[in-house]
Amino acid sequence: MVAGELLQEQHVLPDSTPDGGGTEGNTEEESGYKELSNGSVHITLDPKTLEQELPPPDEKEAMLPGEQNNEALETRLYWRRFAVLAVFSLYSLVNAFQWIQYSIITNIFMDYYNVSSIAIDWLSVVYMVAYVPLIFPATWLLDKKGLRMTALLGAGLNALGAWVKCASVGPGLFWVTMSAQIICSVAQVFILGLPSRIASVWFGPREVSTACATAVLGNQLGVAIGFLLPPVLVPNTADDKDLMGHNISIMFYGTAGVSTLLFLLTIFVIKDRPPLPPSKAQAVLSTGPAEDYSYKKSIINLFKNKPFILLLVSYGIMTGSFYSVSTLLNQMIITHYPGEELNTGRIGLTLVVAGMFGSILCGIWLDRTKTYKLTTLIVYVLSFIGMVVFTFTLNLGNLLVIFFTAGVLGFFMTGYLPIGFEFGVEITYPESEGTSSGLLNAFAQVFGIIFTLIQGQLTTDYGPLSGNIFLCAWILLGIVLTALIKSDLKRHGVNMSSINKGQAVPTELPSENLSGDVKPESSSLPHQTSI
């Protein structure tokens, strides 16, 4: 892209702010901007500047980004961003807890409701099934109505589902608890796609990946608490159904109370965006969807983006493998270690807690280095190695080894989640973060269902070794696909660009060649712009 390419007018004028008020700008005469008159922007460029090109952002250059003087686009960080992140992470935690609270004590709910294990399994599977068809209307709502409306729906439905569960305490009321879980699964659709959006619109470029990882962490922490708390709150009192129902009601009412409190906090805390954007990448985007914005066109653009398609499949493979391992962990462990149900739960907890540390460390690393593809590839390779080691040490007869290998596997597999989100935002900018994250989650759910069914059948027919080798083969394919992704850091390129040096801040960066011809018809200038 040639320096001086078409800019949106509100971002060219150094002496104006988005609300029309004056702001202190650069008073020195710049070679790139000479004359402003008659409602048109006349840009006179130095010949040397015209010959300069903006090279594509390179990961080597991104590792040590220098500070640049970019006062033309006013940005600011607000303390409120931490409250927004905390409230979202907490109600995401409760939603994940409600997903896992049944399966960890399957035998107790089977006895209480007098249903089969398959029926209890569906209380968890419904989360994955509901996500796939609902992700498109959910991301459309996020783009059209904004972060606040989507967050209110997620927190509100989460609380509603929790209260409906309180009405399901009774041996013949399994259909009520299933209905409540369906409501919670719908709430999940409005939750899982928000980490990238919250990180992008509230956090600065040097903290955006850590913020995304923290938002993902809330969901993981909910799963971890779901492994620990239900067995404590609802012990197995098979001889006393009334006491069992009382214990279940304590868990349900406690969850409902916390969910309601978080819904109220969502009303008062979460807003669409701060008054001023946190980064230049957000500043060059409109404060809301343009009048000619088309959600359908946005989806089409994403599916035409070859690097994003490769990321979709590789992300689906990795995350789907993690879902499958987590779901079938009990079967794998019990096959080789009969009677070790308690330690199986602890191994699952180790898997999740290690993944929480992996998510945070990977987020911090990305904020410091901006090496998205390199980090993604390394984590993918280490996940593959961890899966292979876990597979071939499962039958050694030593539970301590399983604890260690499961922890390593969880560290890298779960650490991959925020990396995938942030990499997706980078290579699809300026498309909506919610849409790209939603599609990544949808592919993860699809692969999770397929992998769980196939690996489960292989484990039943031939043993855990066959099922795990099946996953290893797919993860190896994911490594190859990740290596083919072109690392085009579009959002980072905008954040590191310099208007004051005569370089343009593009509203759209072509993925193939940033020095391509100017296409005036793709511009959305409010006034005529001439060069």
N, C-alpha and C positions, 0 to 999 in steps of 0.2 A: 504494500500500500504506500503510495507516494505521500510524503509529508505535506500537510495542507489539504488532505482529502476532505470531502464534505463533512461538516460538523453540525450537530444540533445547535441552533442559535443560542439557546439558553446556557450552553456550556462553552460558548466562544467568548461571550461578553465578560470580561474580567471584573467589571464594576457593578454587576448585578447578582442578585441571589434568587433562588427559586421562588421566594414569596414577593419578589419585586423590590425589596429593600436594598439599600446600598451596603456594600461591604468593602473593606479595605483590600485592594488588589495590587497588582504589579504596576508601578507607575513609570518604570523605565520603558523607553521606546524599544519595541521588539521588531525584528525584521519580518516576522511572520504575520503581524497584524498592524496595518497602517491606517486603514480608513473605515469608519463606520458611519453610514449616512443613509437618509431617505428610506428607512425600513429595510434596506438590503444590506447584506454583509459583503463588502468588497475586501478581499484578502490579497494583498500584494506580497509576494514571496521573493526572497532573495534567490537568485539563480542557483547558488550552491545548495540552498535548502531543497529546491525542487529536485535536484539530482540524488538526494538522500532517500534511502528506503528504510522502512521499519522491518527489520528481520523478525522471523518468527521467534517467540520466546523459547529459549533453549534451557534444558534442565541444568546444564553446567553454569549458565549465567544466573539461573534462579537460585543457586545454592547460597550465594553471598550477595543478596540484593542490596544495592546502595541506597542511601536516603536521597530523595530528590525533592526539589522545591516545586510543589504543585499546588500553589495557593489558588489557582483559577477555579478549581472545583472545591468548594468548601465541604469538608467532612468533619464529623465529630463523633466521639464515643460517649455513650450515656451509661451511668451506673445501673439504670433500669434493666439493661441487657442481662445482668446476672439474675435478677428476679424473674424475668421472662424464661430464661433457661432453666432455673430451678423449678418453677411451677410446672413447666412442660415435662421435665424429667421425672417429676414425682407422679403426675397422673399417668404418664407412660409406664412407670414402675407398677402402679396399681393395676393397669390393664394387663400387663404381662403376668402379674401374680394371679389374676383371675383366669388366665389361660391355663396355667400349670397346676392350680390348686386341686383339681380333680384327679389328674393322672398320677400324682405322687402318692395318693392314698386310694388307688383304684379299688382295692379289695374292700375297703370300708364303704365306699359309695355303692359298690355292687351289692353288698349285703343290705345296706340301708334302703336302697330303692328297688332291690330285688330284680336287677337287670344284668345282662351279660357284660363281659369286659369290652366287647366291641362297642356297645352303647356308650360306655364311659369313654372309650377312645375317641368317639365322635365328638365328645365335648371339647376335645383339643383340636381335632382335624377340622372342625367347622371354622376355626380361625383362618386356616389356609384356604379353604374352599370359598369362603365369603370374600376374601381379599381380591381374587383375580377378576371377577366380573364388576366389582364395585370401584376398582381403582381409577377407572376412567372418569366416572362422574365425580369422584372425590378430588382428583387433580384439576378437573374443570372448575369445580367450586373454589378450590384454592386460588386459581388464576383469576377468576371473575370476582369473587367476594373477599379474597384476601386471607391473611394469616389468622386474624382474630375470629372470624366466623368459623373457619375450619377447626380452630382450637376449641371453640365453644361447643361445637358438635361432638368432637372427640371426647372432651371431658364430661359433657352432659349425658351422652349415651352411655359412657362408662359408669356414671353414677346411677343412671336409670336401670341398667342391667344388674348392678349390685343390689339395688332395692328389690327388684323382681325376684332375685335369688332368695331374699329373706322370706318371700311368700311361698317358696318351694320346699320348706322344711316339713316334710311328711312323707311316709313310705310310698304313697301312691302318687306323688307329685313330680315324678321325673320329667314329665313333659314341660312343667313350669320351669325347672332349672335348665332344660335344654333351650327353651325360649329365651331365658335370661342370657344364656351363653351366646346365643345368636346375636342379641343386642350388643353384647360386649365385643363380638367379632366384627360387627359393623363399626363400632367405635374405633377399633384398631385401624381400620382403613383411613380414618382421619388423623391418625397418630404417627404411623410408621414413616410417612413421607415428609414429615415436618423438620427433622433435624437439619437438613441442608438449607431449607428456607430460613429457619431461625438464625442459623449461623451466618448466612449471607447478608440478611437485611439488618442484623443487630450488631455484628462483631466485625472488627477490623481485619485487614488482610494478614496480620501477623498472629491472629488468634482464631481465625475462622475454622481451621481444621480441628483445633483442640475443642472448640465449642461444639462442633458437630459430633466429635467423639464423646463428649460429655452427655449430649442429648441421647446418643445411642446407648450410653452407659446406663441411663435410667431404666431402659427396657431390660437390659441384661441383669441389673440388680433386682428387678422384680422377679425374674426367673429364679435367681439365687434364693431370694426370700421364699419363693414358692416351693423350693426344695426343703427348706428348713421349717417354716412355720406351721403348715397344715398337720404334719404328724404330731406336733406338740399340742396344737389346739384341739385336734380330733383324734384322740387315741382310740385304739380298737376295743370297743366294749360290745362285743358281739352278743353277749347275754342280756344287755340292757339297751333296747332300741330307743327308749325315751331319753336316756342319758346321751346316747349317740346323737339323737336329734338336737338335744340341748347344746351339745358341743359344736355341732354344725352351725346352729343358729348364731352362736357367739362369733364364729369366724365370718359368717355372712353379714351380720349386723356391724361388726367392726370394719369390714371392708366397705360397706355402704356409707358409714359415717365418714371415713377418710376420703372416699370418692366425692362425697357432697362438699366437704370442706375445700377440696382441690378445685371443684367446679366453681365455687364462689371466688376463690383466689384467681381463677382464670378470667372471670368477669372483670375484676378490678386491675389485674396486672398486665395481661397480654394485649398488646395492640399490634396493628398491622406492621408498622415500621416507626422508627424514631423520626423526630422533626427534621434532622439533617442526616444524610446517609453516612455509614461508617467507613466507606471505602469509595475510591474512584470508580470501581466497577459497578457499584450501585448508583453512583451519582450520574453516570452517563445513561442509565436506564430511566424510563419514565416512572413517575411516582405511582402510576396505576396502569392497567392495560390500555393500550391505545384504542381509539375508536375503531380502527380497522383490524384490531387484533383478532386472530382466528385460532381457536384452540385446535381445531382440526388441522390447520396448516402447521401449527407447532408440532403436533404429533407426527405429521408427514415429514417435517424437517428432521426430527430426531431419527426417524427410521431411514432417512437418506444419508445420515451421518455414519459412515463406515466404521470409524473408530468406536462410536457409541454402540453400534450393533455388536462388535466384537466384545466390548465391555459387558453388554447385556448378557451374552451367553456365558462368558467367563465368570461374571458375578453370580449368575444363576447356578452354575456348576458348584462354585465354592460354597455359597450360602446354603444351597439345597443339600449339599453333602453334610454340612454342619447340622441342619435340621434332621436329616436322616440318622446321623450318629446319635444325636441327643434323644430322638424318639425310640431308637432300638437299643439304647445302651443297656437297659435292663435285661433284654433277651441275650445280648452278647456276654454280659458278665455272668449271669446265672447259668448259662450253658457250661462254663468252665469252673464256676465257683458256686455250687448249689448252696442255698441257705444264706447267701451274703446279700440279702436285700438291703439291709441298713448301709453296708459299705457301698452298695451300688448307688444309693442316693448321695453318699458323700463323694463318690467319684464324679457324679454329675455336677455336684456343687463345685468341686475342684475345676471341672471343665469350664464352668461359667465364670467363676471368680478369676481364674487365670486369664480368661478372655477379656474381662473388664480392665485388667491392667494392660493387656495388649492393645485395647482400643485407645486408652488414654496416651500410652507411650507412642503409638503410631500417629495419633493426632498431633502431639507435640513435635514429633520428628518432621511431619509434613509442614507445619508452620515454620520451622527453622530452615528447612532445605528446599521446599517446593519441588522435590524430585518425585513426582507422582507416579510416573510409569516405572521408574527404577525401584521405588519402594513397593509398589504393587507386585512387580515381578519377583522381588526377593521374598516377600511374605508368601506369595503363592508357592514358590519353590520350597520354602521351609515348611509350609503346611503339608505339601506332598510328602516330604521326608518324614514329618511327624505322623502322617497317616500310615505310611509304610511301616514305621517302627511300631506304632500301636497295633497294627494288624498282626505282625509276626512275633510280638511279645505277649499277646493276649492269653496264650495257652501255656505260659511258663510256670504257672502255679504260684506266682508271687504277686500279691495284691499291691505291695508298695511300688512295684514296677508299673503297674497299671495306673496308680495314682499319678506317678511322674509323667508317663507318656500321655495320659489324658490331659494333664495340665499343660504340657507343651503344645498338644494339638489344639486345645481351646485358646491358648494364648495367640497363636498365629491365625487360626480360622476366624475367631471373633475380631481380632485386631484388623482383619481385612475389611470389615463392614464399613467403618467410617472412611477408609481409604477409597473404597469403591464409590461411595457417595460423592466424596470431594473430587475424585478424578472425573466422575461423570459430569459434575457441574463445570469443571474446567474445560472439557472438550465440547460441551454443548452450549456454553455461554454465547449469546445472551438469552437462550431459551430458559423457561421457568425451572427453578431448582426443584419445585414440587413435582413437576411432570417427569423430569429425568429420574428423580429418586423413586417416584411411584412406579415407573416402569421397571426399574431395577428390582424393587421389592416384588413386583408381580412375577417377574421371571424367577426370582428366588422361591416364591411360593409354588410355582408350577414345577420347577425342578425338585423342590422338596417333596411334593406329593409323589411324583414319579419315582424318585430315588427311594423314598420310604417304602413304597409298595414293592418295588423290584428287589431292593436289598432285604426287605422283610421276608419275601418269598424265598430268596436264595439262602438266607439264614435258617429258615425253617426246613428247607429241603436238603441243604448241603452243609450247613454250619456257618458260623460267623466268618470264617476265613474267606469263603467264596464271596459273601456279601461285601466284605471290606476290600477285597481285590477289585471288585466291580467299581467301587468308589475311587480307588487309587487310579484306575485306568481313566476315569473321567476327569479327575483332577490333573492328570498328566496332559490331557487334551486342553484343559483350561490354561496351563502354562504356555502352550504353543499359541493359543489365541491371544493371550495377554502380550506375548512378545511381538505380535503383529500390530498391536495398537499404536497408532501414530500419536506421539505426545505433543499435542498442540495446546499449550497453556494459554487459552484465550483470556480468561478472567484475570490471570496473573499479569498478562501482557498489558491489559488496560490499567491495572493498578500501578504498574511500574513505568508507564509512559510519562512523557514530560511535555505539557502544553507550552510552558514558558520557553522552551527551546525550539518552538516552531514545529513540534511533532503533533500530529493529529491524534485525537482520542476517538477511535472508531466506534460507531454504534453496532457494527457487525464486523467480525474478523473472519474472512474466508479461511477454511481449514487447509486449503492446499497451497495458496500463494498470497502472502500479505502484500505483495507489490503488484497486484493485478490492476486492471484498468478501472477507472472510476465509473460507477454506474449510477447516474443521477436519479434514475427512476426508482431505485431502492431507498432513496433518502426520504426522510419524513420531516423536512424542514418546514417551520411555520411561515417563513418568508423566503422570497427568492434569494438564492445564494449564488454569487458569481466569483470566479477566481481571475 
